[in-house]
Amino acid sequence: MIFEREVKIGKRLQQLQSLVTEPYDHIWDCCCDHGLLGAALLRQHPESHIHFVDVVPALIDALNERLSQHFADRTHRWQTLCMDAGALPLNDYPGKHLVIIAGVGGDLMMDMVARLQDANPEKELDFLLCPVHHQYALRTLLISRGFKLKEEVLVEENRRFYEIMLVTTHQNTHQPYADISPVGSRLWLTVDQVQPDNRKRYLTQTLAHYERIQRGKPDDVQPILHAYQQVNLS
């Protein structure tokens, strides 16, 4: 794996990258795997400090070697950390933070987000989240903890759908952010000629998933199923 400019990242990582539009002092690419997203952001946001975080030592060692080779002139703008993403030392770094967590399940993501918020109650944090499952539970947690929505999109890659949410722990008094919906709001909006079919297929898949669960545990998911049944594709 290399970081040459001609290397193309997938649609999911491209969408994550496209949502990083604000200036951040520190961007934390958690569960970074081979570091492709963080490397793209390192080029896109040369003023930001990019932290590459993963719990797998071999991945971090290899990533540190590649970054040293391809970004030797920017060693002051990146670092690698082999650690639990739920224990990031955010207080050691002043400024505005974006924490990116992608490629893990919603249950693990909920644990990471909750611990980071609890450890930094006064710090304004933005989170860019892309869970592989348990989206409803994650959204419910974010709502209960007072998070607000900056943006959300749906992306399909390799026949799999992903919800991506950009959320924040603090409200903007000058331009209030939207409330988070447990089933998504902007997620279902049509913005081009291709997406209507994507959204319909994703909604159909989601309804079928909860209908299967309902047959075994009707009391557990009936409210969730009802909420998705009220989604209006526009």
Buried (B, 14 or more C-beta within 10 A) or exposed (E): EEBEEEEEBEEBBBBBBEBBEEEBEBBBBBBBBBBBBBBBBBEBBEEBBBBBBBEEEEBBEBBBEBBEEBBEEBEEBBEBBBBBBBEBEBEEEEEBBBBBBBBBBBEBBBBBBBBBBEBBEEBEBBBBBBBBEBBBBBBBBBBEBEBBBBBBBBBBEEEEBBBBBBBBBBEEEEEEBEEBBBBBBBBBBEEEEEBBEBBEEBBEEBBEBBEEBBEEEEEEBEEBBEBBEEBEEE
